Amino acid sequence: MWYLGEDSKEIENGQVVSTEGSWEWGVDGALPGVIMWADPSGHQSEEYRQEYLKGVAEDLAKVVGLDESVEVPSGNYTGCLKTEERSALESNSTEFKFYCAGVGTVLETDGSGGQRDELQDVTGP
C-alpha cells in the first residue's frame, strides 16, 4: 500500500502548535513510500522506505515476524504481522508494531520494550 503524505498536527490546549513532519508526495521533493507490502512474506527482513521528505520525514521499516501472538487489553491475537520501524532522522527511534488481521494495529512498543501502546477495546462489526 502506497503512502503518499501525512498531515501531522501537534495540539496543545485545543490549538495546533506544530505541523512538523507533514509532507505530500511531489511537494518540495517528497517521494512516496510503502506503508505495508501487499505480500509481506515476500519482503521479510528487507528494509523499505515508508516516507521521504529530506530532513522532515525519513521513516524506514521492515517485516520481522509473520505469525506473532499478541496479548493486549482488547484480547489475544494470533497470526499477526510484526514490523520494526525507525526514523533515519532520530537515533534510538526504533519501535515495533503488531498488525492483526481484521483489527489493524493492536500493539506498538519502543525498541527497549519499556513503553507499550495497546489496543484497549474493539467495537463494531
C-alpha positions as CSV (number, residue, x, y, z in Angstrom):
1,M,0.0,0.0,0.0
2,W,1.4,3.4,-1.0
3,Y,2.0,6.1,1.5
4,L,1.6,9.5,-0.3
5,G,1.7,12.0,2.5
6,E,1.0,12.9,6.1
7,D,-0.9,15.9,7.6
8,S,0.7,16.0,11.1
9,K,-0.6,18.2,13.8
10,E,0.6,18.7,17.4
11,I,-2.2,20.0,19.6
12,E,-1.9,21.8,22.9
13,N,-4.9,23.1,24.8
14,G,-7.0,22.6,21.7
15,Q,-4.8,24.6,19.4
16,V,-2.4,23.4,16.6
17,V,1.1,24.4,17.7
18,S,3.1,22.5,15.1
19,T,2.7,20.7,11.8
20,E,6.3,19.3,11.9
21,G,6.6,16.1,10.0
22,S,3.9,16.9,7.4
23,W,4.7,16.1,3.8
24,E,3.0,15.4,0.5
25,W,4.3,13.4,-2.5
26,G,5.7,15.7,-5.2
27,V,5.9,18.8,-2.9
28,D,9.4,20.1,-2.1
29,G,11.0,16.8,-3.4
30,A,8.9,14.5,-1.2
31,L,8.7,10.9,-2.6
32,P,6.0,8.2,-1.9
33,G,6.7,5.3,0.3
34,V,5.3,1.9,1.2
35,I,3.3,1.8,4.4
36,M,2.7,-2.0,4.1
37,W,3.6,-4.6,1.5
38,A,0.7,-6.4,-0.2
39,D,2.6,-9.7,0.4
40,P,4.7,-9.1,3.5
41,S,6.1,-12.7,3.3
42,G,7.9,-11.8,0.1
43,H,9.8,-8.9,1.8
44,Q,10.7,-10.3,5.3
45,S,13.8,-8.6,6.8
46,E,14.0,-6.2,3.7
47,E,14.2,-2.6,4.9
48,Y,11.9,-0.3,2.9
49,R,11.1,3.4,3.0
50,Q,7.7,4.4,4.4
51,E,8.0,8.1,3.8
52,Y,10.6,10.6,2.5
53,L,11.0,14.3,2.6
54,K,14.6,15.0,3.3
55,G,15.2,16.3,6.8
56,V,11.4,16.2,7.6
57,A,10.1,12.6,7.2
58,E,12.5,9.7,6.7
59,D,10.9,6.7,8.1
60,L,12.0,3.1,7.4
61,A,10.5,-0.3,8.2
62,K,11.0,-4.0,7.8
63,V,8.8,-7.0,8.4
64,V,10.4,-9.1,11.2
65,G,7.6,-11.5,12.0
66,L,4.7,-13.1,10.1
67,D,2.9,-15.2,12.7
68,E,3.1,-13.4,16.1
69,S,0.9,-13.8,19.1
70,V,-0.1,-10.7,21.0
71,E,-2.0,-10.2,24.2
72,V,-3.4,-6.7,24.9
73,P,-6.5,-5.5,26.9
74,S,-8.8,-5.9,23.8
75,G,-7.9,-9.6,23.5
76,N,-5.5,-12.2,22.4
77,Y,-4.5,-12.3,18.8
78,T,-2.6,-14.8,16.7
79,G,-1.1,-14.8,13.2
80,C,-0.1,-11.1,13.5
81,L,2.5,-9.3,11.4
82,K,5.3,-7.6,13.3
83,T,7.3,-4.7,11.8
84,E,10.4,-2.9,13.1
85,E,10.3,0.8,12.3
86,R,12.7,3.7,12.7
87,S,13.4,7.2,11.7
88,A,16.6,8.0,9.8
89,L,16.4,11.4,11.5
90,E,16.4,10.2,15.1
91,S,18.9,7.9,16.7
92,N,17.3,5.4,19.1
93,S,13.9,5.7,17.4
94,T,13.2,2.0,16.9
95,E,9.7,0.8,17.6
96,F,7.8,-2.4,16.9
97,K,4.3,-2.6,15.6
98,F,1.9,-5.6,15.5
99,Y,-0.8,-5.7,12.9
100,C,-3.5,-8.3,13.2
101,A,-6.0,-9.4,10.5
102,G,-9.5,-7.8,10.8
103,V,-8.3,-5.4,13.5
104,G,-5.2,-3.4,12.4
105,T,-2.6,-2.2,14.8
106,V,-3.0,-3.8,18.2
107,L,0.4,-3.0,19.9
108,E,3.3,-0.6,19.5
109,T,6.4,-0.9,21.7
110,D,9.6,1.1,21.8
111,G,12.9,-0.6,21.0
112,S,13.6,-1.5,24.6
113,G,10.1,-2.8,25.3
114,G,9.6,-0.2,28.0
115,Q,6.7,1.6,26.5
116,R,3.6,-0.2,25.2
117,D,0.7,1.4,23.4
118,E,-2.0,-1.3,23.5
119,L,-5.4,-1.5,21.8
120,Q,-7.9,-1.2,24.6
121,D,-11.2,-2.2,23.0
122,V,-12.8,-3.2,19.7
123,T,-16.3,-2.0,18.8
124,G,-18.4,-2.5,15.7
125,P,-18.9,-5.4,13.4
